[in-house]
Amino acid sequence: MSHEPPRAALQRWLSGPRIAPLPGSIQAVPEISFEFFPPKTEALEAQLWACIRRLEPLAPQFVSVTYGAGGSTQERTHATVLRLVRETSLIPAAHLTCVGATRGAVDDVARRYWDAGVCHIVALRGDVPGGAPYQAHPDGYAFASDLVAGLKRVADFDISVAAYPETHPQAASPAADLDNLKRKLDAGANRAITQVFFDTSHYLDFLDRALAAGITAPIIPGIMPVSNFAQAKRIGEMGGTSVPAWMAEMFDGLDDDAETRKMVAAAVAAEQVRILQANGIDEFHFYTLNRADLTYAIARILGVKGK
C-alpha cells in the first residue's frame, strides 16, 4: 500500500478528472432521507435523539428505522418509530422483515404501524441471527416479494425495498438478483433503496441494467459517509460491497487522526453525490450510523438547508 501523506492523497484525488455538470448549469437541491438504528442502551438512545434533532431541520422526505437480524430489535424499532410520530415532524419508515415470524405475526406488526399512523414500510427478507443460512419460516413470508404483497393486503402502505448494485451475496447471479428486485416492485413496492456502495460506477451500471430489465421505479442510492474505514470495510464485506483501493489509500495512516478522517469522509461522500447529481440523480438516502455531523455537513454542501 502507498504511504503517500493522507492530505496529499486527498488533494490529488479531489483535483483529478471528474464527471461534472455543464458550465453554467444549476444543480437542483436533491431530496434526501436518512436511516437510523434503534438504540440498545440509554447512552446510545441519547446519541440517537441528538442525531435526530440535528437532522430534523433538513426536512428529509422520510427517515427509516432498522430492524435487527431475525426481528431482534422489533420492540426497540417500534418504540423509536412511535416516538418519531409523537415528537417530531419527520415521516418515519419502519423496517420489517420475514425472518423467524409467521405471516400472521408480521401482519399484526404492520397493523400496529398503520393504526399508529405509520404508512411507510421498508420491506426486507432479513438476515438470520448469527449469520446462519437463510431459511424461511414454514408459516411465514418466504421472500421480500411475498412480504410486499402481504403488506399490500393489510393496508395501502408506501413500501420501499432493497437493491444491490454489486449483487446480493446470496443471489445466484446478477440477472437473478435483478429478477428478484423486479418481483418486489411488481408486488407493489414504490421504490428501491440501494445497499451502500463506494464506487459510483457500480450504481450507474446497475441503473442501466435495471432499465434494460424493465425496471422503471425509482432506485435511490444509499450513501454512507465513512469516518471509520475499518467499520466501512466490515459493512462492505457483509453486504457484498467492494471497497476501492483509492479509499483505503485515503484513510491509510489516519487511525489516530479523527479530525482528518472527518475531512476525508465529508469530501469523499460529497463528491460521490455530486457525481451522481451530474448523472441526473436527485434523491439520496444517507446511512447515518446514528451520527449527525457528517451527514449534516454533506447535506449543506449539497445545498440542502431544510427549514
Number of C-alpha atoms within 10 A of each C-alpha: 7 10 10 13 14 18 16 11 20 20 12 10 16 13 9 7 7 12 12 13 15 9 6 6 9 8 15 13 15 15 16 19 22 26 21 22 21 22 18 10 9 9 9 13 16 12 15 22 18 14 20 21 12 15 22 17 15 17 18 19 15 17 24 24 23 23 25 20 17 19 22 14 17 20 13 18 24 20 13 23 25 18 12 20 16 12 8 13 13 19 20 26 25 27 26 27 25 27 26 24 18 17 19 13 14 22 18 13 14 23 17 13 20 17 9 13 14 21 19 22 25 25 26 22 22 20 20 19 15 8 9 8 10 15 13 17 14 11 12 18 24 18 19 25 24 19 25 28 18 19 25 15 11 13 13 12 21 17 23 27 23 20 25 26 26 21 21 20 15 11 13 10 12 17 14 13 20 23 16 17 22 21 18 28 22 15 18 20 25 16 20 24 19 20 24 26 24 22 16 16 13 16 23 16 12 20 17 11 16 20 11 10 13 11 19 13 15 14 23 22 26 24 23 21 26 24 21 15 19 13 11 18 16 13 15 17 13 12 17 19 24 16 18 12 9 13 19 15 17 25 24 18 14 18 13 8 10 12 11 16 23 17 14 24 24 23 19 21 20 22 19 17 22 21 18 21 21 16 13 12 19 18 19 24 24 22 22 24 16 21 19 19 15 21 26 21 15 21 23 15 15 18 13 20 13 12 7
